[in-house]
């Protein structure tokens, strides 16, 4: 594969720094739960978020979801 030659006077493309915030990770995991995501936003999240943060936020979200379902069922079934 041929690499592009850098022309004089053109800016050098810089890699996107990983600056993912917790809120951005929570939003990405939330959209993942619904299964709805723009491809451009997905690609941006891949470039900025770390896999460890996504896994941790995902596990916390699953625990909260299960606890919420259990509490909801107890509330509905309770006499």
Legacy VTK file of the C-alpha trace (Angstrom):
# vtk DataFile Version 3.0
C-alpha trace
ASCII
DATASET POLYDATA
POINTS 79 float
0.000 0.000 0.000
1.435 3.352 -1.016
1.820 6.041 1.599
0.848 9.600 0.828
3.707 12.000 0.344
3.674 15.059 2.586
3.560 18.225 0.497
5.448 21.281 1.759
3.146 23.717 3.516
0.473 21.122 4.357
-0.318 20.524 8.022
0.742 17.171 9.414
-2.329 15.153 10.456
-2.287 14.477 14.179
-3.783 11.330 15.731
-6.954 11.844 17.753
-6.040 11.870 21.438
-7.976 9.560 23.732
-9.893 12.063 25.832
-12.956 10.077 26.797
-14.925 11.313 29.741
-17.079 9.201 32.014
-20.201 10.955 30.731
-19.247 10.227 27.120
-18.683 6.572 28.044
-22.056 6.377 29.813
-23.765 7.837 26.741
-22.007 5.377 24.426
-22.977 2.409 26.611
-26.553 3.710 26.880
-26.870 3.951 23.108
-25.388 0.465 22.922
-28.145 -0.868 25.167
-30.748 0.516 22.776
-28.804 -0.601 19.715
-29.184 2.772 18.001
-26.073 4.689 17.050
-24.887 6.811 14.156
-21.867 5.334 12.450
-19.964 8.620 12.691
-20.564 8.843 16.455
-19.612 5.180 16.819
-16.324 5.745 14.979
-15.588 8.799 17.134
-16.248 6.784 20.297
-13.901 4.050 19.110
-11.167 6.637 18.623
-11.658 8.383 21.956
-12.908 5.871 24.548
-10.825 3.205 26.212
-12.094 -0.376 26.264
-11.589 -0.665 30.031
-13.905 2.287 30.695
-16.547 0.876 28.361
-16.412 -2.532 30.070
-16.630 -1.048 33.570
-19.509 1.292 32.717
-21.257 -1.571 30.886
-21.007 -3.861 33.918
-22.348 -1.153 36.234
-25.202 -0.476 33.789
-26.106 -4.184 33.646
-26.141 -4.437 37.455
-28.343 -1.333 37.728
-30.666 -2.683 35.030
-31.074 -6.061 36.774
-31.593 -4.458 40.193
-34.168 -2.111 38.657
-36.033 -5.030 37.076
-36.034 -7.000 40.345
-37.349 -3.990 42.272
-40.013 -3.361 39.616
-41.198 -6.978 39.744
-41.294 -6.917 43.555
-43.327 -3.715 43.427
-45.813 -5.138 40.908
-46.189 -8.531 42.581
-46.345 -7.213 46.166
-49.832 -7.373 47.748
LINES 1 80
79 0 1 2 3 4 5 6 7 8 9 10 11 12 13 14 15 16 17 18 19 20 21 22 23 24 25 26 27 28 29 30 31 32 33 34 35 36 37 38 39 40 41 42 43 44 45 46 47 48 49 50 51 52 53 54 55 56 57 58 59 60 61 62 63 64 65 66 67 68 69 70 71 72 73 74 75 76 77 78
